[in-house]
Amino acid sequence: MAYKIVASQCTSCSACEAECPNVAISEKNGTFVINPKKCTECIGHFDIPQCVAVCPVDNTCVIDTSYPRYQPSA
C-alpha cells in the first residue's frame, strides 16, 4: 500500500517532500500529494515512512488502502 496525504490536514509545510527517498511527494494546488506509483512505504530505505516521521500533524500521512502493499523486487 502506498501512503497518501490527507489534504484537509496538510499545512503545506513541505517537510515531507525533501525526506521522501523516492521523490514521490510533490506540491499540487497548495497541498502536498504522494504519487502512489512511486511510493514504496520507505521499505528498503528506512524503518518507518519518512513522511509520517516528519509530518507535524498526526494522522496526515496515512496508508492508502486502494493500492496493494509494496513488494520489493528480489
C-alpha positions as a Markdown table, in Angstrom:
| # | Residue | x | y | z |
|---|---|---|---|---|
| 1 | Met | 0.0 | 0.0 | 0.0 |
| 2 | Ala | 1.2 | 3.4 | -0.7 |
| 3 | Tyr | 0.8 | 6.3 | 1.6 |
| 4 | Lys | -1.4 | 9.3 | 0.9 |
| 5 | Ile | -1.6 | 12.8 | 2.5 |
| 6 | Val | -5.0 | 13.9 | 3.9 |
| 7 | Ala | -5.4 | 17.2 | 2.0 |
| 8 | Ser | -7.7 | 18.8 | 4.6 |
| 9 | Gln | -5.0 | 18.3 | 7.3 |
| 10 | Cys | -1.9 | 19.2 | 5.2 |
| 11 | Thr | -0.4 | 22.5 | 6.4 |
| 12 | Ser | 1.8 | 22.8 | 3.3 |
| 13 | Cys | 4.9 | 22.9 | 5.4 |
| 14 | Ser | 6.8 | 20.9 | 2.8 |
| 15 | Ala | 8.7 | 18.9 | 5.4 |
| 16 | Cys | 7.8 | 15.6 | 3.8 |
| 17 | Glu | 8.8 | 16.5 | 0.2 |
| 18 | Ala | 12.6 | 16.6 | 0.9 |
| 19 | Glu | 12.6 | 13.5 | 3.1 |
| 20 | Cys | 11.0 | 11.1 | 0.5 |
| 21 | Pro | 13.7 | 8.8 | -0.8 |
| 22 | Asn | 11.6 | 8.0 | -3.9 |
| 23 | Val | 10.7 | 11.6 | -4.9 |
| 24 | Ala | 7.1 | 10.6 | -4.6 |
| 25 | Ile | 5.8 | 13.7 | -2.9 |
| 26 | Ser | 5.0 | 17.0 | -4.7 |
| 27 | Glu | 3.0 | 20.1 | -4.2 |
| 28 | Lys | -0.4 | 20.3 | -6.0 |
| 29 | Asn | -2.9 | 23.2 | -5.6 |
| 30 | Gly | -1.4 | 24.4 | -2.3 |
| 31 | Thr | -1.1 | 21.0 | -0.6 |
| 32 | Phe | 1.3 | 18.1 | -1.0 |
| 33 | Val | 0.4 | 14.7 | -2.6 |
| 34 | Ile | 2.1 | 11.3 | -2.8 |
| 35 | Asn | 2.4 | 9.6 | -6.2 |
| 36 | Pro | 1.3 | 6.0 | -5.3 |
| 37 | Lys | 3.2 | 4.6 | -8.2 |
| 38 | Lys | 6.5 | 5.9 | -6.7 |
| 39 | Cys | 5.7 | 5.3 | -3.0 |
| 40 | Thr | 7.5 | 2.3 | -1.5 |
| 41 | Glu | 6.5 | 3.0 | 2.1 |
| 42 | Cys | 10.2 | 3.6 | 2.5 |
| 43 | Ile | 10.8 | -0.1 | 2.5 |
| 44 | Gly | 14.5 | -0.8 | 2.0 |
| 45 | His | 15.4 | 2.8 | 3.0 |
| 46 | Phe | 14.0 | 3.4 | 6.5 |
| 47 | Asp | 12.3 | 1.6 | 9.3 |
| 48 | Ile | 9.3 | 3.9 | 9.2 |
| 49 | Pro | 7.9 | 6.0 | 6.3 |
| 50 | Gln | 9.7 | 9.4 | 6.4 |
| 51 | Cys | 6.6 | 11.3 | 5.5 |
| 52 | Val | 5.0 | 10.0 | 8.7 |
| 53 | Ala | 8.1 | 10.6 | 10.7 |
| 54 | Val | 8.5 | 14.3 | 9.8 |
| 55 | Cys | 4.9 | 15.4 | 9.4 |
| 56 | Pro | 4.0 | 17.9 | 12.2 |
| 57 | Val | 0.3 | 16.9 | 12.1 |
| 58 | Asp | -0.6 | 13.5 | 13.4 |
| 59 | Asn | -2.5 | 11.1 | 11.0 |
| 60 | Thr | -2.0 | 13.3 | 7.9 |
| 61 | Cys | 0.2 | 10.8 | 6.1 |
| 62 | Val | -1.8 | 7.6 | 6.1 |
| 63 | Ile | -1.9 | 4.2 | 4.3 |
| 64 | Asp | -3.9 | 4.4 | 1.1 |
| 65 | Thr | -5.7 | 1.0 | 1.1 |
| 66 | Ser | -6.8 | 1.4 | -2.5 |
| 67 | Tyr | -3.3 | 0.3 | -3.6 |
| 68 | Pro | -1.7 | -3.1 | -2.9 |
| 69 | Arg | 1.2 | -3.4 | -0.4 |
| 70 | Tyr | 4.6 | -2.5 | -1.9 |
| 71 | Gln | 6.7 | -5.6 | -2.7 |
| 72 | Pro | 10.4 | -5.0 | -3.1 |
| 73 | Ser | 11.9 | -6.8 | -6.1 |
| 74 | Ala | 14.2 | -9.8 | -5.2 |
